[in-house]
C-alpha cells in the first residue's frame, strides 16, 4: 500500500489555515482597542472556535479524497 500525498498536503493546509487565521484575528483585534475587556474575551472566544469549522472537510479530504460524505 502506497502512502497518500493527501495527508502531508492536509497537514500543510491546516498549518496554513492556522497561520492565516492568526493574522486575520490579530489584525481585527487592533480595531478593538479601547473596548471593554468583555468584548475582547467574547471576540477571542468566538475567533478561537470558528477556525475549527473548516477542519472537518479538510480532514475528510485528507483521509478519503472527498470534501463531503456521500449522501445515503
MODELLER restraints for C-alpha pairs under 7 A, 6 or more apart:
rsr = mdl.restraints
at = mdl.atoms
rsr.add(forms.Gaussian(group=physical.xy_distance, feature=features.Distance(at['CA:6:A'], at['CA:62:A']), mean=4.99, stdev=0.5))
rsr.add(forms.Gaussian(group=physical.xy_distance, feature=features.Distance(at['CA:7:A'], at['CA:62:A']), mean=5.13, stdev=0.5))
rsr.add(forms.Gaussian(group=physical.xy_distance, feature=features.Distance(at['CA:7:A'], at['CA:63:A']), mean=6.96, stdev=0.5))
rsr.add(forms.Gaussian(group=physical.xy_distance, feature=features.Distance(at['CA:10:A'], at['CA:58:A']), mean=6.70, stdev=0.5))
rsr.add(forms.Gaussian(group=physical.xy_distance, feature=features.Distance(at['CA:10:A'], at['CA:59:A']), mean=6.94, stdev=0.5))
rsr.add(forms.Gaussian(group=physical.xy_distance, feature=features.Distance(at['CA:10:A'], at['CA:62:A']), mean=5.40, stdev=0.5))
rsr.add(forms.Gaussian(group=physical.xy_distance, feature=features.Distance(at['CA:21:A'], at['CA:51:A']), mean=6.95, stdev=0.5))
rsr.add(forms.Gaussian(group=physical.xy_distance, feature=features.Distance(at['CA:25:A'], at['CA:47:A']), mean=6.89, stdev=0.5))
rsr.add(forms.Gaussian(group=physical.xy_distance, feature=features.Distance(at['CA:57:A'], at['CA:67:A']), mean=5.29, stdev=0.5))
rsr.add(forms.Gaussian(group=physical.xy_distance, feature=features.Distance(at['CA:57:A'], at['CA:68:A']), mean=6.40, stdev=0.5))
rsr.add(forms.Gaussian(group=physical.xy_distance, feature=features.Distance(at['CA:58:A'], at['CA:67:A']), mean=6.90, stdev=0.5))
rsr.add(forms.Gaussian(group=physical.xy_distance, feature=features.Distance(at['CA:60:A'], at['CA:66:A']), mean=6.64, stdev=0.5))
rsr.add(forms.Gaussian(group=physical.xy_distance, feature=features.Distance(at['CA:60:A'], at['CA:67:A']), mean=6.21, stdev=0.5))
rsr.add(forms.Gaussian(group=physical.xy_distance, feature=features.Distance(at['CA:61:A'], at['CA:67:A']), mean=4.95, stdev=0.5))
